[in-house]
Amino acid sequence: MTPQSVCLLVEDQTPNQVRMTHALTAAFPGIRVVVVGSLKEARRWLCDEKPRTGHVFELAVIDLGLPDGSGVDLISDIAKSHPGVTCVVSSIYDDDVHLFDALSAGARGYLVKNQEPEMIVHYLQRISQGEPPLSPSVAMRLLKHFRTHTVTEQPDIHLTGRETETLALLARGLTIAEVARHLLLSPPTVAGYVRTIYQKLNISTRAEATLQAVKRGLA
């Protein structure tokens, strides 16, 4: 995120609108936050969206329980129409149904509302480091899900030794620069490994990479 970034905040409750706006501006100083309270308003903004000169729509923070429908539908819409935008859920729900529906639709982060404001800021700041913003309860639920579901077939996709090491370090939350230092490689070389891993595993986000690492017993 940069001072030229635009965030669409989709939230119908005024106290939550204020709280999340404060968190976003604290996490990303200078960011422009557009607040809407329904799916209809969000879709209208997406259709009419003409950012100010130099501003770029890069982030959407979306509540799941909206007055006129589910935020999951909006996440799916944005993932298709604006694939470069990071969609993050902000919700009171942290059960499997809501979590996996949102992730399947294209969400790249999931924050539970009942956290201290400074923690919300901390998790949001992970976006700039290429990491998924996940509340602890959500991260634990993801790990539990993939550790308790037996994999009946081993993945047919082979990763080289370096690719496996890179995937394991990514799952630990290391940045590309940190992975490079750990493996005594250059950042461009590691970035190349990451691109190859994403292509082989047909994934596109750090969250998906972490889940793949868990499936392979690397995290």
Secondary structure, 3 states (H helix, E strand, C coil): CCCCEEEEEECCCHHHHHHHHHHHHHHCCCCEEEEECCHHHHHHHHHHCCCCCCCEEEEEEECCEECCEEHHHHHHHHHHHCCCCEEEEEECCCCHHHHHHHHHHCCCEEEECCCCHHHHHHHHHHHHHCCCCECHHHHHHHHHHHHHCCCCCCCCCCCCHHHHHHHHHHHCCCCHHHHHHHHCCCHHHHHHHHHHHHHHHCCCCHHHHHHHHHHCCCC
